């Protein structure tokens, strides 16, 4: 790989293929896969990732909002797309672009039926979301009869799937709670199927659920973070490869004396003669202020250089007193060896937050 000459996010499609195939190897041959590509495919590049997953024959894609689905359709993605949190104001656009809504309460269900009817739709595929314990979105178990009566009274929509979301599938101390969610969802699905003359797709598991709860794979599984190279546990992280590497360069090196300060609010004071490097990436690029003052670090010539002082909008300063390096040298913020999970832990957060925070102004480079 050529060395970075500016701040770039490299996206490795070979790693994506590896992760997809590893997760697929956990499933029965006929279990479908839904790939979650919301939030610019977890901060990478949604169009590139979605088109590549389409080439790998993924069964479904999911986004959070209608605008994200529209962007994929505009880029030539034809795979079915589930919109996890659509707003009624966008339902007409959703139908025009052949996107499929998650319907999670009576208000949204009725609004969608009304618009689908106005648009002369027949059997438009919708996905009925049930709440089994996450308490975020979803119908309750006692809403099944109400939903069935609505479905039987209209020809405009059809339940393509029923689904729920596990609250703590990565935490084996919460096994009892997760198992109760699985039992609850199976009960809802059974009640639903008895009352309707077709069988919707059933899906419940996220990445950690795929790995930890094979009995809950059902007809389809959903994977987001796993595709991007994180398994929510140290053991599983070894089986997956992070697809994104965030790189930058050293713009300037300073030599400072004892007692000199670095950055805004003079937040760092030198303890002796020290060398610092200034790097063109800051909180406007997704390296938030919580990584400053010694919490976060970058890697230069295979050595960790702690971030000193406050993170600036477009720059960070790091301590390189112990590293042999020069202006123009490459800097790795996170990647395959220096994992985003570890960097996130240094600031008491999670890989999801740091990878999805990478600003759209950072140039994406796709490695085929």
Secondary structure by P-SEA (a helix, b strand, c coil): ccccccbbbbbbaaaaaaaaaaaaaaccccbbbbbbbccccccccaaaaaaaaaaacccbbbbccaaaaaaaaaaccccccccccccccaaaaaaaaccccccccaaaaaaaaaaaaaacccccbbbbbbbcccccccccccaaaaaaaaaaaccccccccccccccccccccaaaaaaaaaaaaaaaaaaaaaacccccbbbbbccccccccccccccccccccccccccccaaaaaaccccbbbbbbbcbbbbbcccccccccccccccccbbbbbcccccccccccccccccbbbbcccbbbbbcccccccbbbbbcccccccccbbbbcccccccaaaaaaaacccaaaaaaacccccbbbbcc
